[in-house]
């Protein structure tokens, strides 16, 4: 079972389907504009064009898409450097023509803050723009400020509850596994299905999402080694091979890294 927003599920669904899984899509969240309608984001885009920022840091591909839409194709100073929390976020930047200067090995905001250089001095050159989700952990801002940066954190989007149709909710109850991509998908799925209604095999994209799942009373069967869609798919396969359902056994010779999931996910 895939729980991302409707617009984001395709990559995960396609990869799981290619491995033979029947995927139930349950879009429990949706992405919307910030409460101010994007006014602050538009202002920050203007400031970037004017040369007010030395860096722009992103911790999600959604923030990249929202910010670059506000930029409206305008040129930015060649001195601007781009930081991305992980490969998927960096890839979204590259698709829009911007190369990420800094991508940490771990796709975590803490790792991005640790990898950042120290600020070079006072003034405009010490400013970092951080377009972010409305609700986000403060690790990046605190880490950058500790290194002498001034951080302009601007809400680029917000995550709201999605409203899956009754057929999707019913199908979710028969899934063997659920793949969580964020804390918000965990919280909304539990609110919608109840703890007992969540599929028995819980798979998480990373440690923060795993912690949220455990806080909701769920047992995490597997966590992605790499916090991206490819890592999540590998974790789903690993979990399903380790936790076969009543009508399904692991593939002969399968191990923790390979072997197709053969039931609904």
N, C-alpha and C positions, 0 to 999 in steps of 0.2 A: 504494500500500500504506500503510495506516494502522497505526501501531505503539503507540498509547496503550493504557492499560488498558481492559478490556472495558466498564467503566462510563463511560468518558470519550470513547469514539470517536464517539458518535452525531452530535454537531454537525459534526465534520469529515467523516464519511461522508455525512451528508445534503447538505452543501454541494457536495461533489465529485460525488455522484450526480445532483444537480440540474443539473449542467453536462454530464452525459452520460458520466461516468467509471464504469467497472466497478471497484468498490473492493474490494480484498482486505484483510480485517481480520486483523492479526497482533498480538494483545495480548501483547507481550513483557514487560510489567511489570504488577504488581498493587499496590494500595494497602492497607496494613494498619495496625492500631493500633501505637503506639510499643511498644518492648520492655517498658515498665513497665505495659502494659495501659491506658494513659491516665491513670494516677494523677497525674502532674505536671500534665497538662493540666487535669484536674478541679480541682486545687488553684489553678491560675492563674485559672480561671473564678470560683472562690470569692473570690479576692483582687480581681478586677475588680469584682465586685458590692459588695465592702466598700470600694471607692474607693481601692485602692492604686496604680492606674495612671492616667496622664494620657492616654496614647495606646495604641492597639493597632495594630500594623503587620503586614500580610500580604504575602507574596510569592508566594502561589499560592491558587487557588480551593479546592484540596483542604484547605489549612490553615483557610480560612474555614469550610468545612463541618464539619470536625472540631471546631474550637473552639466554634462556635455550638451544636453538638450537646451539648458538655460544659456549655455555659451553661444548657441546658434551659429556655429561654424566660424566664429571670429578668431583671428590670429591672436596668439599669446606671446609674450616675450620669450625669446629663445633661451633665456637664462632659467626659466621655470623648470623645476624638476618634479617628477611624478613618483609617488610611492603607492604600492598596492599590497594588500595584506596577503595575497596568495596568487596562484597561477590563474585561476578563473577571473579574478578581478583585473589582473595584468592583461589577460587576453581581451577582456572587454575594452580596456584602454587602447590596446593595439589595433583592435577592429575599427576604432574611431580615429586612428592615425597618431596616437601618442604612445611613446615607448616608456615603460616604467623604468626609472633609474634604480629603484630600490624595491626588492621583493624578498622578504625573509624566507628562510628555509621552512619554518613552521608558519602555517596560515592562521596566526593568532595576533590580536592587536598588541599583546604584550611583546611578542617577538618583533613586531614592526617598530615599536617604540625603542626596543633595545638596539635594533639595527640602525636606527637613525643616527646621523652624525650630530655632534654638538653644534649649537648655534655659533656663527662666526662673529657676531657683534650686534650692537643696537641698530634700530632703524627698520626700514621696510624690508631689508634683506633677511631679518630674523623672523619673519611671519610665515606661518604654515596655515593653509586653508584646509579644513577638515569637514567636507560635506558628509553628513551622517544620517542614520536612521533616527527617528524621534526618540526611541528608547535604545540606548547603547551603553555598554560598559565604559567606565571612565579611564581604563588603563592607558589608552593611547595619549589622551590629553595630559594626564599626570606625568607620563613618561617623557613626553616632549618638553613640557614645562621644566622638568627636572634637568633637562639638557640645555636650558636657556632659551628655548623657543617661545614666542608668543603664538598662541593658537586661536584661530578664529573658527570655532566649530559652529556649523550652520546646519539646520535640519533640512535635509534634501527630500525626505519622504517619510511616510509613516506606515506601519503595518497595522491593518485592521482585521477584524474577524471576517472570514469568508463564509459563504452560506451554501454548502454542498446540497445537491438535490437529494430527496429521500432514497432514491435508488442507489446512489453512491454510498450513502450512510449505511444502508442495509448490506451492500456488498462488502463494505469494510469489515463487518463483523465476521465474514468468512475468510478473511485474508490470513495467511500464515505468518506474515511479518509486516512490520511498519518501519519505514525509513524516515527518520527525523532529520531535518536540515537546519533547525534553529530552535531556540528556546520557545519562541512564539508558536511554532508548529506543535510542539509538545503540549504547551498549555491549552491551546485551542482544541487539540484532539481530545485531551482528557475532559475538557469542559463539554465537548460534544458527545463523546461516547461513554464517558465514565471510565474509571481505571479498569474495571472488569470487562469493558467492551473493547479495549485496545488489543490488537492482535498479540499473540503470546510471545513472538520473537521481536524484540525491540532493538533497532540498530540506529546508531547515532553518527553524525558527521564529525563530531569532535568533543573534547572534554567539557566545554561549557554546556553544550546541548545534553551531554550525558548527565551532568550534574542536575540540570533542570528536570530530566526524566526521572532521576532517582528522587528528587524533591517531591515529585508528583506521585510517588509510590510505585514507580515502574522499575523492573529489573532490566538492565541493559545487557543484551546478549553479546553485542559486538560494537566496537567503535572504529571508525575509519582511521587508518594509520596516517593517511594524508587527508587533510580536511578539505576535500573537493568532491565533485560528483563521481569521478573515477574511483577515489578511495572509498566512497560510500557504497558504490556498487560492489566492490571487492568485499567490503564488510558484510553486505547482505548475503553474498554467496557463501562466505565463511560461516555466517551464523546459521543459514539454512542447512548447510551440510553438517553442522554440529548439532542441530536441533530438528531432526526430521519430524514431520507431522505424522498423525496416526495412519494416513494412507500413503505415505511417501517415505522412502528410504534414501540415504545419501547415494550419490552416483558411485558406482564401483571405482575404486582407485582415486577418488577425489580427495583433495587435501584442503588446507585452510586458504589457499590462494586460487583455486580453480574448481570447475565443476558447475554445471548450470543449475540454478534453482528451478524446480519443476512444478511448483505450486503457485497459487496467487500470492503476490507480494504487495 
